[in-house]
Amino acid sequence: MDFASQHGPRPLPLFLAMLRSEAAENPELAQAALTGLRRFQEAKRERPMRALPVRRRRGRVKLRDAGGEGRPVLFIPSLINPPSILDISRDRSLIRWIRGQGLHPWLIDWGTPGVKDRDIDMAGHVERFLLPLIACLPQPPVLVGYCLGGTLAMAAAARSKVAGLAAIAAPWHFTGYGDEARAAMAAQWAAIKPTSEALGLVPMEALQAGFWRLDPARTIAKYAAFAELDPRSEAARRFIRLEDWANQGAPLPHAFGCELFEELIAQDRPGQGQWRVAGATVTPAQCDAPSVEFIATADRIVPAATAIGLPDRRAGGTGHVGMVVGGRAERQLWQPLADWITALPTPR
């Protein structure tokens, strides 16, 4: 797959079509977005971070080790974009920052699915990959799941012994997307399913197109805003890092796409208590470890209404622990997450 900067954002033809539509009556916006696009494509890229060393493998899936001496914390990202978002630069790495707090972070790297993976659905990723890799760790870890990785982490926490579960913008109640958005996603899946069946894979471009359609105006506006940035500024460098990350997603196995669109999004099986993993239905109540949930206030891809609603399993706790995230991630997410982990009971 070609991730060359001049071909981004992916899929570029759809981006240009959205630009024509969104800026049809605003030539200044169109010009600014095109200028931003050109500067993004021509910008000099930084040297990428060196990948963390691999300690274990299950098929294509790798367990990466960030080092450290403290409690193991296993980060579980989504499959839709690369895990590098958690270790994206020397000054913006949640993984390395957590290590600096006296913890031992580990990272699931889902790898790149191939045709041989076509029949591995979402539950299969928990059963075949996640649960065995959790069992490889020297003691029960704290799971930290991000986006769909949080959905998978919830299922794994219900099926294994863990020291804690933190979910970050993780969808569970898929009715929270609303009828209109779910109908649009159903139409999108109907359009791409024949291609997915033929390839055995769901192309990343098809998923990206769905994300953009949630808020096309915002997609165009951010490139127009980029045109105004000093290319040497940290804000410009951060934009390039994030957009390059968003353009580098791997495809999903066909069965993963089928389960995601047809059983989770369309039928809301997790939210209805009907999602089966490892031979039985899985519910948040089955996780008896301490739990916390970080909910984004302005996330269109994972709206707050889709949150898991994790029960408070701390000593003496009742109800739902939810932390609202907004603004700088270091202040609104990183420190509260580290504080919560370090306050967990010491394993016996």
N, C-alpha and C positions, 0 to 999 in steps of 0.2 A: 504494500500500500504506500502511496506517495504522500508524504506530509510536507512537501516543499512549501515554503512560506508563500510563494507567488500563487499557489493554488488554494490558499485559504482566504476567507473562512469556508469550511466544507459544509454542504456542497455549494460551491461558488455560484453556479447558475441560479440556484434558488435565492441566494442572498441578493444577487443583482435584480432578480424579478421582484423581490420584496422591496428593494430600494426604489424601483420604478413605481411600484404601487403606493408605497407610503409617502413618497416625495413627489407624487404626480402634480400637485398644486403648490409645491414649495421648492423652486429651483435652487434656492440658497442651501436648503437642507441636503438636496441631492448632491450639490457640488461639494459641500463639506464632508459628507459621508464618503464620496469617491476619493477626496483628498486623504481622508483618514485611512481608507482601504489601501491606497497606494503607499502611504507611509508605513502602514503595518506590513505590507508585503516586502517592502524594500529595507526595512529596519535590520540592523545588525543584531544577530542573536547572541545571547550569552552562552558560554559553555554550560551544558546541562550538568546537574548534580550527578555525581557518581552513584550508581544504584547500590543500595545496602546489600551486604553479603547474604547469600542464600544458605540456610541451615538445613532445611528439609524440603522435600518435593512430594506432591501427589499428582501424578500426571503432569499437566501443563502448569499447575498451580504451585507457587513457591512461597515458602515461609522465610521472610527476610528479617534479619537481626540488626537492630540499631545499637546494640550493646548496652551496658549498664549493669548495676549490681542489685537493684531494688526489685520491687514487685513486678511481675510480668504484666504488661498491658498490650493486648493484641488489637491492632487497628484493622478494621474490616471495611474497605472502601466499596463503592459501587463497581459493577462490571462495565458500566457504560462508558466511563472515562478512565484514564490511567491512574494508578495509585500514587503517582508522583505529586498529586495535589497536596498530599500530606507531608511532602519533603521537597518542596518546589524550588527553594533557593536557600542560600546560606543564612539570609536574614528573615526568611519566612518559612520555617520548617517546624510544624507542630511536633513531628516525630522527635527531632533533635532537641527541641525545647523541653518536651516531656522528659527526655533522658536527663537534661540538666536539672530537673526537679527531684532527682534521686530515684527515678523509676527505670524499668527496663522495657522499652518499647519494642514490639515486634510488628511486622506488617505483612498482611496477605496480599500477594501479587497474583491476580487471577490469570495472568498470561494472555495469550492470543488464541482463542478457540479456532479449531479447524473443522473440517467436514466430519472427522471421526467423533466430534463432540455434539453432533446435531441432535441427539436424543437425550441430552442431559438438561433437565428442566431446573427450575429454581430450587425446588426441594432437593433435587439431586446434587446441587452444588453444596448444600448443607451436609447431606449424608455422605457423599463421596470424597469431598475435599475438606470442608471446614471442621467437622467433628474429628476426623483423624488427626488433623494438624493441631487442634486444641489439645488433644491427648498427648502430643509429642512434647509439650512444654513441661518444664520441671515441676511446676505447681499450677493449680487452677488460676487462669489469668483473669484480669478484668477485660471484658470485651468492650471496645469502642467502635460502634458501627455508624457509618456515614451514608446517608441517602439509602439506596436499595441495600447497601451493605449493612445498614442498621436493621432492615427487615430480616435479612439473613441472620444477623447476629441475634435478634430476638428469638428466632427459631432455634438457633444453636444453644442459647442460654436455657431454653426449655428442655433441651435434650442432653445436656452435659453439665458437669459440675464446674461452675465458674465462681470467681470471687466477687464479681459485680458486672453490671451491664449499663453502659452509657450509650444512648441513641442520639444521634445528631441529625436533625432534619430527615427523619426516617419515616416513610409512609407505611401505614398499616390499615387505616380506615379509608379505603379508596373511594367511598361515596363522598368523602370530603372534597374531592375535585369538582363536584357539582355535575348535574346532568349534561349541561352543554359541553363542558370539557371532556367528559367521558364519551359522549357521542362522537366528538371530533377525533378522539383517540381510537375509537372503534372503527371509524371510517378510514383513518390512517392505516390501521392494521389490515383491514380488508384490502386496501390497495397494495400493501407490500407483502402480504402473506404468500401469494403465488411465487414471487421471487425468492422469498425466504425458504419455501419448500424446495424449490429447484436448487438453490445453493447449499441448503443445509445450515445457513447462517442468516442472521438479520443484519444487513449492512449498517454501519454506524451512521452513514449519511441519512438513512431513513429515520433514525431516532433523532438526530440533530434537527432535521426538518420539523419534527413534531415539537421539539422544544422551542424553536423559533416562532412557530405559529401561535404559541401561548401568548406572546407579546412581541409582534413584529416591529412595532414602533420603537420599543426599547432597544431591540437589536440594531436598528439603523442609527438611533440616536447616539449610542455609545461609540460608534465609529466616527460620527460627526464630531463628538466631543474629543475624541482622540486626536483629531486634526489640529486642535487648539493647544495641545500639550507640547511643552519643550521636549524634543526627542531624547534629551540627555537626562530628563527628570526621572525620579524614582517612580512617579505615577505612570509615566510612559512605559518604563521597563516592566512594571507590574502588569499593565494591560497586556503587553506582548506575551509575558509568561502565561497568563491565564488564558488568553485566546489560543495560544499554541497548544496548551493542555487540552482545551475544549475541542480542538480540531484533531486530536490524536487518539480518539477512542477506537477500541477494537470492536469487531462484530460480536453479536451474541449468538449462542447456539439457537437453532430454530425452535427446539422444545422450550428453551428459556423464554423466547419471545411469545410463544403460544400461551404458556402459563401466565406470563406477566399481563398480556393484553386480554386474554379470554377468561381467566379465572380470578386474577387479582383486580384488575381495573374494571372489567365488565361485571363480574359477580361479587366482588368484594369478599372473597372467601376468608381472608384473615380477619377483617372487621366483623364478619358474621360468625366467627368461631368455627369455620369449616375448612380451613387450610390444613392439609395433611403433610406432615414431614416425619420421616422415619417411621411410617406405619400408623401414625395416630394424628388426630387434630392437635394443633398447637395454639395456645392462648397465652397472653401476657401473664395471667395468674399462675401459670406453671413455672415461671421463673421465680424461685424463692431467694435469689441472691439480691443484695442491695442494688437499686436501680435509680437512674436519673435520666431525664430527657431534655434535650436542648431543642427549642422550637424557634424557627426563624419567623420573623414578623412580616417580611416582604418577599417571600419565596414563592414564585409562580410555579416552579417545577414541583416542589413539595410544600403545598400550602399547610398552614398550621392546623387546618381542620382535618388533615389526614394523619395527625400524630397518633402514636401508639396509645398514649394514656397509661404509662407505666405506673403500677402501684408503688407506693412508698414502702420499701422493705427494710428501711433502717430501724434500729431498735426503738420501739415505741411509736413508730411513724404510722400514719394512716393517710389515705387519700392519694393524690397524684403529685409527684414532684416534677414540675416543669420549669425550666429556665428559659426565658425569652432572650434570643440573640439578635442584636442589632448594632450597627456601628463597627468599631475596630474589633476584629476577631480575637486579638491578643487580650483585650480587656473584657470582652463579653463572653468569650468561650474558653480560651486557653487557661487562664488562671482559675476560674471556677471549676473547670474539669480537673485540673491538677489538685486543687484543694479537696474536691470530693473524693478522688482516688486515694489521696494520702490519709484521709480520715477513715477509710474502711478498716474493719477489724483485721488484726494480724492473723494470717492463716495458722491453724494449729497442726 
